[in-house]
Amino acid sequence: MNWQQVLRWRIERQFLGGSPADDAVTAARRLSGVHAQLAASAVTALDLRVAGGATAESVDAELWETKRLVKTWAARGTLHLLPAADLPTWVAAMSTRTRETTGSWLRYHGVTAEQMADIIAAMPDVLGGEPLTREELAGAIIKATRHKDLREPLTQGFGAVLKPLAFRGLLCSGPPRGRNVTFVAPRAWLREWDEVDTEAAIDTLTLAYLGTYGPSTADEFSRWFDLKPALAKKSFARLADQLVEVDGGALVAELAGEVAKKRPLSVRLLPAFDPYTVASLRQADRVVTGPNKAKVSRPQGWISPVLVVDGRIEGVWEGDTVTPFAPLERSVRSALTKGFPEVSVAD
């Protein structure tokens, strides 16, 4: 079992080779969420993976009509599309995050420990199934808590003060109102749910992660998810009899036999912030050709659109131009020409 076989297996596990996903929910579950900081990138990531494709309209329908998908801050505290049925498991695992209780976090975001405690306590009465814009939500929180100086922290663009509420299952995205984002309470918007055991939730997400992005270590999983390292290590230990070690990392045992299967050449152009790329950056020395990680993971958290050949990131692209990190083999150039006739390769 070599690393090139692992990378080609990952492509298939992520519905980028072999059979596509039946629908967007299936794809989102296998990927442990679809990065949705850029809505267009999330749609493209699903379009590449779902039988029959995906469009902005079809994804919106799953979010706001059937409600089989939910948009919320999840892995690494970034916006993701998750299967709505899986949200209780995610909440149980994410609720272990306690960064908002630390002095440095509170000072940086301009709130006090008392204010954060009051915001969290007020949310079940403030937010329900009726969507509220950020300004409306801020006004309702200020009225409920009587903390008049909360407006700026609550309305700043990245929503840092709102994220701990999402991690506790008190808030998720609602349908946009014009250009304004809205928020709803998941239990009112979706359904009530029974609490999920925290360790069981973490183990479920550990197995899902390793089944798509493995082999990996507890430390890599911890950073990918934003989970306390000790909790990740305990999960790997609890699951030891279901895992096998592959080249310094763990892989789900029942999937290990699939890695060595032969697969046809896979040449893909993935969008910015694609889940495959985001997860690969923890192992850039094995996944990215040459010392080019900085061209993939750029300043201000931007993750470039990439050229992926048999699971290896071999270049970046923008517009209709692919810039490879090294000369491409003839078979790869031929696959690019056939699959993406509008694209040119920079010399």
N, C-alpha and C positions, 0 to 999 in steps of 0.2 A: 504494500500500500504506500504509494509515494504522493508527494504533495500535489503534483500535477493531476493525479487521479482525484484527489480531494477537491481541487478547484472545479473540475468538470462535474463532479458529483453535486457540488453546491449549486452550480448553474441549473441542473435538473431539479434539485430540491426547491429551488426558488422559481419554478415555472418559467425559466428562460430557455429551457431545452426539453425535449420530450413532450409529454402531454401538458397542455395548459390547465389552469384552474377552471373549474366549472363556473365560478362567479367571483365577484369582488370580495365577498365575505370569506370564501375559501382561501383566496390569495392573501388577504389581510391576516387571517389566522396563521397560515404557514409562515408568513414573514414576521410574525410577532409585531404587527402594526406596520402601516405604510406612512413614512415620513411625510407630513402634510404642511410643513412650514410654507412651502410654495404649493398652492393648490394645483397649479398646472402640472407640476412635477409629479404629484401624487396621482393625478389622472393618467399621465403618461406611463408611470410605473405599473399601474393596473392594466392599462391598455396592452402593454407588452406581455402580460401574464394571463389574461383572462380569455377563454374561448369566446370568440365573437367580438372581442375588444371591449373597451370602456370609453365613455365620453364624460365630459363635465356634467351633462344632463343625467346620465345613468348613475353617476356617483352621487349627485345631489339627491336623486330619487331614493337611493339606499340610505342616505343620511336623514332626509327630512320627510319622506313619505312612508316607506316601509320601516324605517328606523332600524334596519338590520346592521348598519354601521353607526359608529359614534365618533365624533371628533373631540379629542381632549388632549391635554398635556400628559404625556406618558413616559416612554423610555427617554432617559437623559433630560427629562423636563421639557421636551420639545413636542410640538403638536403632531399627533398621529391619528390615522384612521384605524380604529379597532373594531372587531366584531362586537356588537352591543351585548351579545350573550356572554362574552368573556370579560366584560367590564368589572364585575364583582371580584374576579380573580386578580385583575390588575390593581384594583383599589386595595385589596388586602395586602399585596406586595408593596405598593407605592406608599401606603400609610406608614411604613417603617422609616420613611425619610423624616428627619427632624431638623434639617438645616435652618428652617425659619425660627428655631428657638435659640440660635446662637447669636451672640452679640454682634459679631462682624456682619452677618447677613442682615440683621435688623437695622444697624446703622447705615449700611450701604443703601438699603431701600427706603430709608426714612420713616420707619415705623418703630414702635416700642413693643416689647413682649406683651404688655397689657392690651395694646391695640390689636395685635394679631389674635390673641385669645378671644377678645370681644368679637372680632370679625368672624372667626370660626364658630363661636357660639350663636351668633345672630343669623348665620346663613340659612338654617332650616326654616326660619320664619320669613326671611327676606326673599328667597328665590324659590320658585316652584316650576310648574310646567309652562307658564307663560313667559316667552322670551323677553329678556331685558337687554337693552344696549349697555355698553360699558358705562356711559354717563348715568343711565337710569339705575343701574346696579350700584354705582358709587353713591348716588343720592339716597337710595334705600338703605345702604349700609350706614351711611353717616347719620341718617335719621334714627336708625335702630340703636347705634352705639353711642351717639352724641359726641363722636370724635370729629369735629368740624375740619381738622387739619388733614384728613385722610384723602381728600379728593385727588390731590396730585399723585400720591403713591398708587391709588386705585385705578387711575386712568392712564398711567404711562404705557407706552406702546407695546412693550414686551410682556406685560401682564404678570410680572414676577410675584407681586403680592397675591395674585389670584391663584397661582399654581398650587400652593399648599391645599387650597380648597378642592382643586381637581384631584389631587392625590388622595384625598379623603372621600372622594365620591360625592362631594357636595355641589359640584359645578362641572358642566361640560358645555361645548359650543351648541348654540341653537342656530336656526336658519338665519342667514344674513338679512338685514333690513336695509335695502339699498346698498350703500357702501359701508354701512356700519355692521360690525360683528355683534352677535347677541349671545346670551348665556341662559341656560336652563338648569334646573336641578335634575340629575339623571334619574333618580327614583320616581320623580313625577313625569318626566319626559318619556322615559322608557318603561320601567316597571319597578316595583319594590323588589328587593332581593334579600335573601338570608346572608348573614355574614359568612365569609369563607375563612377557614383556618389559615393563618399567616404562613406557617411552614408549608402547608399543602399548596398554597398559591405560589410561593416561591419555587417549589419543586416543579410544579406544572410549567412555569415559565422557563425554568432552567432546561427542562427536557425539550421544550419547544425551540428554544434558542440553539441548543446543541444539535437538534434535528434539522436545522436549516443553515446554521453558520458554523457548526463544528468542523473539526475538533477545535476546542478552545479550553482556556483555563478559567478557574474561578475568578481570578483577578480581571481577566478580559471581560467576562460576563458582568462582573461588578461595575466596571467602567461603562460598558455598553448600556446597561440598564439604569445606572445610577442607584446601585444598591450597596449598602454597607458591606465592605469586604468580608467581614466576619460572617455575615449572613449568607453570602455567596459560598464561602468555603464550607459552612455547615451543610448547605444544600447539596453540594458536590459529595460530601461525605455520606449524607443520608442516601444518596442515589448511587453509591459506589457499585452495588451489585448489578445496576442497569447500564453501566458505562464501561467502555474499554479505552485504554490509553493508545493514542495515535500520535507519534512524533511530538511528545511533550504536552499534548492536550487531550481532553476527553471527548469521546464521541458516543452517542447512544448505541448500545451494543447491537440492537436488532437492525440497525441501519448500516453497520460497518461492512457487511458483506456486499452492499450495493456499490461501494466506492470503487472497487476494482473492475467493474463492468466497462466494456469498451463503448465509447460514445462517438457520434459523428462530430466533425468540426463545428464549433459554435462561435459565431462572430456577432456581437451585439453592440449597439450604441445605446447606452443607458442615460437617462436624464439626470439633471442636477439633483443631488440629495437622494439618489436611488438607494433603497435599503441594502442592496448588494454592496455598493461602494462604502456606505457609512460603516457597515459592520466589518468590512475588510481592512479599514485603516488601522485597526489594532494589530494587524499582522502585515503591515505594508511591505516589510522586507521580503515577504514570501509571495505577496499578491501583486504588488506594483513593480513593473519592469524598471530596473535601474533606480538611481537615487532621485525619484521624481514625486515623492509623496507631497511635497509642497505645491506641485502643480495640480494635484487632485484635491487636497485639503488646503484651501487658500485662506488669506486673512479674513477676519470678521466672520469666521465660521462657514464660509461658502464652500460647498462641495461640488466640484466641477462635473459636467457631463463627461462620460468616459467611453472609450473603446475597450471592450472586453473580448478577449480571444481565449476560448477554452477556460474561462474563469480568471484569466490573468489580465490585469489592467495594463493595457499596452499603449495608451494614449488618451488624449482629451479631444473634445470637439466643440465647435461653436459655429452656429449658423449652418453652412453647408461645407465646412472644412474640418477634416480630421487631422490632428497633429500627432503622429505616433512618436513614442519615446525612442524607438529604434527602427531600422528598416524592416518593413513588413514582408513576410514570405509571400510568394506568388499566390498561393492558395488563399491567403487571407485577403489580399487585394482583390482577387477574383470574387470572393464571397461578399466583400463590401460593394463592389460594382454591381453584382447581381441583386443584392438585398437592398442597397441604398443607392440607386442610380443617380440621384441628385447630388451626392456627396463627392467631394474631391479630397485627395490625400496630399497634404503638404509635404514637400521634399525636405 
